[in-house]
Amino acid sequence: MSGERPRLAVHKLASCDGCQVAILNLEQRLLELADRFEVAFFLEATSRAQSGPYDVALVEGSVTTPSDLERIHRIREQSRTLVTIGACATSGGIQALRNQAEVESWKQQIYPHPEWIEVLATSTPVSDHVHVDAQIEGCPVNAEQVLRVLTRALLGARSDLPGASVCLECKRRGNVCVVVARGLPCLGPVTRGGCGALCPSLGRDCYACFGPSEDPNVDSLARHLRAAGLSARDVARRLRGVAGWRPELREAALRLERGDG
Amino acid sequence: MVERRRIEVRALARVEGHGALHVALEGGRVAELRLEIFEPPRFFEAFLRGRAAAELPDLVARICGICPVAYQMSAVQALESLLGVEVEPQVRALRRLYYAGEWIESHLLHMIFLAAPDYLGLDDAMEIARREPRQVERALALRALGNRILVLLGARPVNPVGVRIGGFHQAPSRTELEDLGDALRPARGEAEALLQWFASLPVPRRPQEIELVALHHPDEYPMSEGRIVSTRGLSVEPDAFDEAFEESQVPHSTALHCRLRERGAYQVGPLARLLLNRDHLSPAARAACDGLRDRFAQPDPAASVFARGIEVIQAIDEALSVIERYEPPAAPAAPWTPRAGVGYGATEAPRGLLYMRVETDPAGDIAQLRIVPPTAQNQARIEDDLRGLLPAALALSEEEARRRCEAAIRDYDPCISCATHFLRLVVDRRGDPCLASS
């Protein structure tokens, strides 16, 4: 990153484009970002598609096809710093629900020509395949966190996003706890903060779209939710959400499904 | 010797999701044309089976980062009809406000980021900002207002979290809506000025014979409910979707497309809505539409950008009319109990009709789910449009021909991520990825 502006790329694998839209939602600040970085590749926003190397690559989406598996290796080779953005890229996304299903049988049920469907059996996070320098959680990401990580990259500093739970953000906002006061099955206690406790602030239960917090005690929360009246199956289903393929969440879900949770 | 040419767009830029175009021309004739989708399928209909009905509004939002509200609205409509839930009038009005927010956000994203660079011969909106900062600022400020509506009712613009079966998790206060109204009132003039700027740009003309399909409602511009109607006399309730539409295989490729039974390709989206519902436009939107009368004399996909601009004005007026009559509802959501049944939802996503059929089991869990997004419906129409455009493109340089094809595809504002949970990625015998739909 010498005298010239550092080169930024935004890539997409299997996803809804929502994290890219969250970046476009920066509006005026997006234009400022385009002054600080040379936007070398961002297919959704520009026709100017330049090849690498890139100083910073943001990657949205999970790895679900043989061609995307190849592509993520090429992206890694061309990128000095690779940052995954959003639940698909960091956790495998909601589409990772297929990982414990028989994708072959789904193909048989849905497609007249299942032999034409070229997909991997699993939807996996980018970090399962290549080294990732920083992860930005969320479904979608909080664009403020993206700006923070990019600003620090400009300064040559590492990402410093917090890993504490949504509960901390609820306390800061002065929310009444929806678990304690209303008995809602809120996953906030085991979910990474960063959204600003959006769901509890609307009086509803968090569904863990920012993935697990640091050192979450998922089994303890599961016991609490079961004591509040949810079945083991219901608690497991809740854990298997948009970030449900993360080991902390899926292993707790598996224990509940097996009956030893 | 017959002249052979190929036009290849390996990665479509400025569209939502990943697609490509392959064309082979022989002696001025289109020998082969494929709009390919290499967006990976995500199997939504399959993995949502067994989820709780209450989870559906949150989960279907993940199909599309640009139009999550459309998926939420079609899902709650289907579920509420299935459950026999009556939504109270103020909640229904708030949902129109919410949908208006998404139309504003999505239409402006398309107009300034995706479409405008084509008319100016530039690569992106960042370049436009250097040349026409006032217009880009105007578009971004309008778009921010759409997002503000989404934040008010859903806490965030992408994958908003406010919607539930029966209503919302929380209803806004009268004061919050009044503040929003204060911000929206000057926006109508800004939207009119932006539309005028677009009207001054060299937007191409491609009038053609098209059957247009959209919702129609007796009392209002269609958004959250209505009958499915067309410019050639179709008129059915959403539950009769399968009687009117079919998915069929095209002989020249492995692609399946959604077509009108016995009639073929059709177009959904802002142009279809506008031309089928002009009588329900607000006075300001009506005036804007009249001002562009010659662009709407015959259906022209290239005029879709103007339809979007008019719908931005319409959405601002819709939002203001909700705000002015708002009284907080007695409860933000109507109660319901899980049960088995079948429900249908049809609402107008920014890109057009979004149909959903939901079947639940006795526990209230999702047993079957079918989703037909707008881009899947426009698929056949886009290919027809390109076939019509290509012979004339033979006279042009390859670069210019490619640019025209890409711009024509963008007129439909295709949302490939949306389409792909449903469109099937297939590989034909030569190993090229092709597109088909379920």
Interface residues (C-beta under 8 A of the other chain):
Chain A: K12 L13 A14 S15 C16 D17 G18 C19 Q20 V21 A22 L24 N25 E27 Q28 L30 L31 A34 V39 L43 E44 A45 T46 S47 R48 A49 T64 T65 S67 D68 G93 I94 Q95 L97 R98 A101 V103 W106 Q109 I110 Y111 H113 W116 I117 E118 V119 S123 C139 P140 C195 L198 C199 S201 L202 G203 R204 Y207 C209 D234 R237 V242
Chain B: A11 L12 A13 R14 V15 E16 G17 H18 F38 E39 P40 P41 R42 F43 F44 E45 A46 F47 G50 R51 A52 E55 D58 L59 R62 I63 C64 G65 I66 P68 L109 F113 P117 D123 D124 A125 M126 A129 V136 E137 L140 A141 R143 A144 N147 A155 R156 P157 V158 N159 V161 G162 R164 H169 Q170 T254 E406 S417 R424 L425 V426 V427 D428 P433 A436 S438
